[in-house]
Amino acid sequence: MTATSTPVRRSRLHRREHLAALGFVAIPLIGFLLFTLYPLLFSVYASFTSWNGLGDPTFNGIANYIQMWNDPYFAKAMWNTFFMMIGIPIGLIISLVLALALNRKMRGTTFFRTVYYVPVISSIAAVAILWQWAFNGDFGLINQTLALVGIDGPNWLMDTATVKPALIIMAIWKGLGYSMLLYLAALQSVPRHLYEAAALDGANAWNQFRHITLPMVRPVTFFLVVTSIIGGSQIFIEINIMTPTGGPEFSSASIVWYIWQKAFSQLQMGYASSMSIVLGLIIFVITVIQFRLNRRNSFSID
């Protein structure tokens, strides 16, 4: 005798829960389709057109990419962007040092954590204006401080030799608190018995740092490197406020600033789209390489 399966009748509450779940899923999905996927696909299409953003796009094949290959300003902007990423390892080292200092039991650590994190939550436009004043060659705070020790400071933002270091200093200061707090959280999660066992085995402070601390904070370092490179590739607001003309001899123009100039100042939307696609591919390739290197060098405590 075979048992016949009867269809399960779902209650009205069950159906309402499913509809509510679908609604919650649909909202971010629709947002992704409208504000991420569609603009991305349209940008790919626009990169093969001559378009001013107002009229109808005119297909021109790979003319934009050929123009990009022969555009010295594009190469200069890419070079400036990657050069300013020198501040990423410098900032990470300083952040780790500060985290190690604040991880010790001492008075005032909460105050210093707050002070270091204030720039992170501050408006980037306000921070850029502040540093623009500080780097002023005539009455800036930095040159006034240097004058106290007999040093005649340069006109930081108007000199090709100092404009990029000035922007790097500002970027390091802005992101220091974020990296420091992540490192501090990682340090506080390291089991104390590892250090105690290492000390019993005769390991000094340097060996403990090298063989315990660094491997344990490596996941945080990997995360910060990936996100910092992605963010550094898209630097724009600081450039547009502190050096609105791209700096002397185009020495501070980032690639995103150049894309913005082509798109909205010169109305070359098609050419700007092609540069955006190339920048996105470069970021994607760099990120994939970083993930593979991290997987190959997955950490273990020696």
ZIZIUR-V371658 format. One line per field, one symbol per residue. phi: phi as a letter, one per 30 degrees, with the letter a starting at -180 (. if undefined). burial: b if it has 24 or more other C-alpha atoms within 12 Angstrom, else e. A space follows every 10 residues. Layout:
phi=???
burial=???
This chain:
phi=.cdddcdddd dddddddddd dddddddddd ddddcbdded dddddddcbc bcicdddcdb icdddddddc cdddddddde dddddedddd dddddddddd dddddbdidd dddddddedd cddddddddd ddddcedcbd ddddddddci cddddedcbd dcddeddddd ddddcddddd ddddddddcd dddddddddd djdddddddd cbddddcded dddddddddd dddcdbdddd cdbdciidhi dbdddddddd dddccchcdd dddddddddd dddddddddd ddddddcedb dd
burial=eeeeeeeeee eeeeeeeeee eeeeeeeeee eeeeeeeeee eebbbbbbbb beeeeeeeee eeebbebbee eebbbbbbeb bbbbbbbbbe bbebbbbbbb ebbeeeeeee eebeebbebb eeebeebbbe bbbbbbbeeb ebeeeeeeee eebbbbbbbe ebbbbbbbbb bbbbbbbbbb bbbbebbeeb eeeebeebee eeeeeeebbe ebbbbbbbbb bbebbbbbbb bbbbbbbbbb bbbbebbeeb bbbbbbbbbb bbbeeeebbb bbbbbbbbbe eebeeebeeb eeeeeeeeee ee
